């Protein structure tokens, strides 16, 4: 889960490279409000961000799903099904 309050889903980009490095990047843009005669204090952080994670070998990057709702980005990264060892019968002559 990633908190991205105040952002649109189009402002967020998620990518995974061939080394299974997942990168989450985006930009929280500042919206200027001007009101005559009033002082406005704003304690939000704006600007670009980037965060990278190395995914484990068993992560199935082809099936990653992302959901964005109410400022929360949720990523689901399924595990690959483990490969069962193949058993070969050897005929005795």
Residue pairs with C-beta under 8 A, 6 or more apart in sequence:
1 72
1 73
1 74
1 75
2 24
2 51
2 72
2 73
2 75
3 71
3 72
3 73
4 12
4 26
4 28
4 68
4 71
4 72
4 73
5 71
6 28
6 44
6 71
7 26
7 28
7 71
9 68
9 73
11 26
11 27
11 28
11 29
12 24
12 25
12 26
12 68
12 73
13 23
13 24
13 25
13 26
14 22
14 23
14 24
14 64
14 66
14 75
15 22
15 23
16 22
16 23
16 55
16 61
16 64
17 23
19 54
20 54
20 55
20 56
20 57
20 59
20 61
21 52
21 53
21 54
21 55
22 52
22 53
22 54
22 55
22 61
22 64
22 77
23 50
23 51
23 52
24 50
24 51
24 52
24 53
24 73
25 48
25 49
25 50
25 51
26 48
26 49
27 47
27 48
27 49
28 44
28 45
28 46
28 47
28 49
29 46
30 46
33 40
55 61
55 77
58 79
58 80
58 82
59 77
59 78
59 79
59 80
60 77
60 78
60 79
60 80
61 77
63 78
64 75
64 76
64 77
64 78
65 75
65 76
66 73
66 74
66 75
66 76
67 73
67 74
67 76
68 74
